Amino acid sequence: MRILALDTTTRFGSVALLENTRLLAEANAESPTTHSAGLLRSIDDLLKKNSLEIREIDGFAAAAGPGSFTGIRIGLSTIKAFAFASQKQVAPVSGLLALAMKLQETQGRLYCPLIDAKKGEVFASLFEVQGRNLKAVIQEGAYGPDALLARLPAHRVIHFIGTGVETYKDKIQAYLGDKARLSSRSLFIGFEVGLIGYHLLKRGQGVGAEALEPLYYRKSQAEEKK
């Protein structure tokens, strides 16, 4: 199964092409604004380098959030267009789960992905390794950093990853001390989104283009002003 996966939810934009669980190619770009200018070019480059056309893609995967409202819309509208035109299924993927997957090589048991949500909040969750799976033991959502950190088991080692780690590094260490492990791994998650997407599509858990919905976890500025 050939999967085209993308993430535009944060400044770390990523596009990946997979054959089942094998990475064929990946294009990553850090942008302080949005990924609208280079996204289609990156997709086109990946396909051409692998001698593929979009109609030869068997399914799509996209990070549906949380993150930048503009970034989420750019990524989902792009994937929706491809899925609608090809009548292929899309796997909507949590960017937090994809970030947590990057920590599995640490052999840790608890992973806390943090995305800086601005306005003094983080998008976050706490995942625990259970067999080969990751289970959310703190629900994904928007949290004040103190409220989130106070809920974490301070007696256990916890691995952190994401744009919120640098912003709230001092708070994390104040709450957890030597139990905090701050990852320096890349924050590009196109491949992880593709891996999760592959398993969802294989289980028949993809959706049509019209059913693809974002994961926001809080109101946009426009909604707050109403």
NORHU-V86462 format. One record per helix or strand of 3 or more residues. SS is the DSSP state (H for helix, E for strand). FROM is the first residue (numbers start at 1). TO is the last residue. If there is no record, write none. Layout:
ss=SS from=FROM to=TO
ss=SS from=FROM to=TO
This chain:
ss=E from=2 to=7
ss=E from=12 to=19
ss=E from=22 to=30
ss=H from=39 to=49
ss=H from=54 to=56
ss=E from=59 to=65
ss=H from=69 to=86
ss=E from=90 to=94
ss=H from=95 to=101
ss=H from=104 to=106
ss=E from=110 to=118
ss=E from=121 to=130
ss=E from=133 to=144
ss=H from=145 to=151
ss=E from=158 to=161
ss=H from=163 to=167
ss=H from=169 to=179
ss=E from=180 to=182
ss=H from=190 to=202
ss=H from=209 to=211
ss=H from=221 to=225
